[in-house]
Amino acid sequence: MSMLPTRLALAAAILSTLATGCLINVDDNPPPPTYTSSTPDPQPVKPTAPILARLDADKTMNAKGGDGVGVFVEYQSGGHWHVWWTCDTSLTGQACTFTHQITGGPFRNIKSEGAGRDANDSIATTSTVTSGVADMFFDTDAGATITIQSTVAGADNADGRYFFFVQEGKVNGGFAGRLSNPLQFQPTSP
């Protein structure tokens, strides 16, 4: 009996096993993984509640009308408020239309062109300013907190960038972050 057919069968079995083996491709530079997200890029968060600014009583500010846009809030002891605003007309050649809504009264002794009382606890005013200064004076109970929402030329001033006040002896208390609009104001002393 010959061993040749047995050896041939064994060789064929080994070769067929090797021929059906798995090939693995190893790439030294695979493509980087890609990530997808169903959520959009984060957007700036608009504050949900007004920030509370603590005003130093009996402090005033100075600004020249026409040189910059601003809404300035001052408080004098005894419940006496002064809110005034300026435009940057000298720089842009454009006028600024301001709209203010002030709540937190009751309000008394309101002095301002164009100011109207929506209710005992609300004042609304709209005015256009160029190189001058527009303002309003009013009284509240001593130490009362008020809320002011302002728009400039229809923009909602959402980050409160145009508000200025004195807190802890510094403009805006030295706060470098974004303010809110509306913004609450509370005097440090009545």
C-alpha atoms as one frame of an Amber mdcrd trajectory, in Angstrom:
protein
   0.000   0.000   0.000   1.312   3.346  -0.974   1.483   6.288   1.346   1.385
   8.766  -1.471  -2.409   9.204  -1.620  -2.506   9.703   2.157   0.270  12.282
   2.020  -1.397  14.066  -0.873  -4.689  14.180   0.986  -2.983  15.547   4.083
  -1.108  18.198   2.075  -4.328  19.226   0.301  -6.121  19.570   3.633  -3.356
  21.752   5.067  -3.184  23.972   1.952  -6.952  24.449   1.825  -6.968  25.500
   5.479  -4.204  28.021   4.863  -5.856  29.363   1.697  -9.098  30.240   3.505
  -7.345  32.155   6.314  -8.239  35.694   7.282  -6.199  38.584   5.939  -5.743
  41.561   8.274  -4.686  44.866   6.783  -2.672  46.922   9.247  -2.436  50.600
   8.306   0.054  52.700  10.209  -1.968  55.897   9.476  -5.647  55.163   9.996
  -8.050  58.035   9.266  -8.978  60.036  12.343 -12.366  59.274  13.820 -15.124
  61.694  12.954 -17.622  62.887  15.491 -20.998  64.302  14.762 -23.360  65.954
  17.155 -27.022  66.629  16.845 -26.727  69.673  19.132 -25.743  73.047  17.653
 -22.753  75.061  18.846 -23.472  76.722  22.172 -24.854  80.245  21.964 -24.317
  82.976  24.538 -26.736  82.569  27.388 -29.064  85.475  27.994 -29.618  85.897
  31.714 -33.040  84.704  32.787 -33.335  87.170  35.651 -32.067  90.722  35.999
 -28.719  91.174  37.718 -28.903  93.295  40.874 -26.571  96.312  40.904 -25.939
  97.915  44.299 -25.636 101.678  43.750 -23.540 103.867  45.981 -25.813 106.621
  47.252 -24.932 110.250  46.524 -22.369 109.481  43.777 -22.543 111.099  40.349
 -20.946 110.438  36.978 -19.914 112.699  34.100 -20.193 112.018  30.381 -20.241
 114.369  27.421 -23.267 114.098  25.152 -22.374 112.969  21.639 -19.178 111.144
  22.638 -20.602 107.736  23.568 -23.760 105.694  24.066 -24.768 105.208  27.672
 -27.612 104.924  30.156 -26.424 106.315  33.499 -28.210 105.566  36.767 -27.632
 107.603  39.936 -29.314 107.576  43.342 -29.428 110.328  45.957 -30.304 109.519
  49.568 -33.975 109.759  50.401 -35.319 107.979  47.278 -34.235 110.487  44.603
 -33.221 108.953  41.254 -31.553 110.461  38.187 -31.425 108.403  34.973 -29.752
 110.030  31.972 -28.574 108.901  28.556 -26.182 109.980  25.807 -25.472 109.091
  22.178 -22.295 108.811  20.078 -23.441 111.274  17.393 -20.072 113.092  17.307
 -18.464 109.815  16.228 -21.158 108.324  13.984 -23.204 111.271  12.738 -26.302
 109.292  13.749 -28.940 110.006  16.382 -29.910 107.435  19.026 -33.506 106.650
  19.911 -33.809 105.366  23.469 -36.780 103.605  25.015 -36.813 102.966  28.761
 -39.233 100.976  30.883 -38.735 101.512  34.611 -40.605  99.472  37.216 -40.522
  99.142  40.987 -42.361 102.224  42.184 -44.530 103.739  43.369 -42.997 106.688
  41.536 -43.492 110.332  42.444 -42.278 113.684  41.119 -41.436 112.385  37.628
 -39.601 115.038  35.619 -38.746 114.204  32.017 -39.840 115.160  28.532 -41.815
 112.336  26.995 -42.071 110.266  30.171 -45.396 108.648  30.768 -46.653 106.687
  33.698 -47.999 103.282  32.676 -49.163 102.661  36.214 -48.224 103.829  39.668
 -45.283 101.421  39.618 -44.084 101.892  36.013 -42.565 104.689  33.893 -42.065
 104.550  30.116 -40.141 107.045  28.012 -38.855 107.331  24.458 -36.517 110.051
  23.228 -34.045 110.736  20.451 -30.646 112.106  21.438 -27.807 113.510  19.325
 -25.055 115.560  20.957 -26.966 116.463  24.104 -28.006 114.659  27.245 -31.557
 113.476  27.945 -32.613 112.628  31.460 -35.347 112.018  33.971 -35.692 112.529
  37.680 -38.136 110.699  39.918 -38.632 109.714  43.531 -39.388 106.351  45.115
 -39.578 105.178  48.686 -36.116 105.526  50.231 -34.001 102.449  49.475 -36.462
 100.998  46.935 -35.193  98.653  44.227 -36.055  99.595  40.642 -35.691  97.704
  37.374 -34.735  99.417  34.108 -35.032  97.912  30.646 -33.581 100.016  27.827
 -33.368  99.783  24.085 -31.166 101.885  21.834 -32.349 102.282  18.237 -34.530
  99.198  18.607 -31.683  96.943  19.768 -32.567  95.259  23.030 -29.140  95.880
  24.629 -29.444  92.303  25.920 -26.053  92.291  27.574 -26.544  95.610  29.348
 -23.438  97.103  27.730 -24.833 100.660  27.846 -25.656 100.720  31.569 -23.364
 102.686  33.883 -23.596 103.202  37.656 -21.320 103.639  40.683 -20.882 100.629
  42.961 -18.173 100.316  45.618 -16.688 103.606  44.405 -16.114 102.302  40.852
 -18.047 102.542  37.614 -20.154  99.367  37.421 -18.372  98.204  40.568 -15.397
  97.253  38.411 -17.481  94.390  37.014 -16.017  93.261  33.681 -18.658  90.666
  32.782 -21.909  91.084  30.938 -24.742  92.849  32.668 -28.372  92.021  32.043
 -31.131  94.024  30.418 -33.330  94.583  32.304 -31.044  95.458  35.196 -32.124
  95.951  38.809 -30.768  98.820  40.889 -30.776  98.908  44.672 -29.129 101.692
  46.684 -26.600 100.694  49.342 -28.229 103.111  51.790 -31.694 104.615  51.844
